[in-house]
Amino acid sequence: MKRIYLSLFFVVFGLMAKAQDPEFSQYYAAPLYLNPAFTGTTNDHRFISNYRNQWPNVSRGYATYAISYDYNSSSLNSGFGFMATQDQAGSASMKSTEFNFLYSYKLHISNKWVISSGLNFGYAVRSIDFNKLIFADQLQFDNTGTTPTSDPALFNAGNAHYFDFKAGMLAYNKNVWLGFAADHINEPNRSLLNQYAYVPLKITVHGGLRIPLYSGVFKRDRIPVLSPSFVYKRQANFQQLDIGTYLLYNPIVLGLWYRGIPVSKNADNSPSQDAVVMILGFQFDQLEVVYSYDFTVSKLGAASGGAHEIALKYRFEIKEHGKYKKKDKFIPCPTFNRKE
């Protein structure tokens, strides 16, 4: 019976409801996913892969994958990128796969500030294995769910194909950044039942500081850096705030984050809080490896298993006219491996 209830849950929730987007706790380790304005904000070729396993103690919980590549064309003041994401959930293997092409344009408004505007053009496919679901009429004859169904929903079912458009802006200098992004501008319909399941517009605001913890007269090879930041998201009636800080003493990276809005209340009048996130990683000249774990503090508790997340980033320099490009002095996100 447990399998039956779970199947019915995913039919109702996964096929009909307006669900929120998947997310990464290490949002600055997935910059193109956070805001297309981050495209090309490094002078290097940049490859990033992200993996998130949410609620591992739940049978076939949520798994999210992302890979991206971007680079900066200084002659065009532009960034170009590509990203592919996949989110999978439940015993019926519900999948959402999206391919994105990204573009950004950078405008130097002074010798200290840069404005970057970005666009994301996506094409997505959403699918589910209906053979793994149990429908109500299958239970009328036995309690195993093996009798073939005649539910009309199954005959109207199919994969959903849709376009998805996003845009964002980012203002930054060497030590400060502030960004804004709008996802699902066209509010695409991703229903699998030939009905209506529109993805609501999502608004994201994010920003932060980069604070070197040494400013003495003596030059040091390694300087500890503190980087507090925040990300606020709102999608339909759902809202979320992530706030915390990174601490780097090259090559070690530590992070501590809180996800929730304690002053806000859920429908049952309980505090709106989700998780405390701890981050540990290593950042070298070209390679970054970061792991994080979400400690669930909502009503789901420790029984869910929290969430594991791994991010890998690899960069190599671009040559122009046989010479390497000059290092960009602007650092628009917590990427600390550039020396002062």
Secondary structure as GFF3:
##gff-version 3
##sequence-region A 1 340
A	DSSP	alpha_helix	2	9	.	.	.	ID=ss1
A	DSSP	pi_helix	10	14	.	.	.	ID=ss2
A	DSSP	alpha_helix	15	16	.	.	.	ID=ss3
A	DSSP	three_ten_helix	27	29	.	.	.	ID=ss4
A	DSSP	alpha_helix	31	34	.	.	.	ID=ss5
A	DSSP	three_ten_helix	36	38	.	.	.	ID=ss6
A	DSSP	beta_strand	44	54	.	.	.	ID=ss7
A	DSSP	beta_strand	62	73	.	.	.	ID=ss8
A	DSSP	three_ten_helix	74	76	.	.	.	ID=ss9
A	DSSP	beta_strand	78	89	.	.	.	ID=ss10
A	DSSP	beta_strand	94	108	.	.	.	ID=ss11
A	DSSP	beta_strand	114	127	.	.	.	ID=ss12
A	DSSP	three_ten_helix	130	132	.	.	.	ID=ss13
A	DSSP	three_ten_helix	136	139	.	.	.	ID=ss14
A	DSSP	alpha_helix	152	155	.	.	.	ID=ss15
A	DSSP	beta_strand	160	172	.	.	.	ID=ss16
A	DSSP	beta_strand	176	183	.	.	.	ID=ss17
A	DSSP	beta_strand	202	209	.	.	.	ID=ss18
A	DSSP	beta_strand	211	212	.	.	.	ID=ss19
A	DSSP	beta_strand	225	235	.	.	.	ID=ss20
A	DSSP	beta_strand	238	249	.	.	.	ID=ss21
A	DSSP	beta_strand	252	265	.	.	.	ID=ss22
A	DSSP	beta_strand	271	283	.	.	.	ID=ss23
A	DSSP	beta_strand	287	296	.	.	.	ID=ss24
A	DSSP	three_ten_helix	301	304	.	.	.	ID=ss25
A	DSSP	beta_strand	307	317	.	.	.	ID=ss26
A	DSSP	beta_strand	319	320	.	.	.	ID=ss27
A	DSSP	beta_strand	323	324	.	.	.	ID=ss28
###
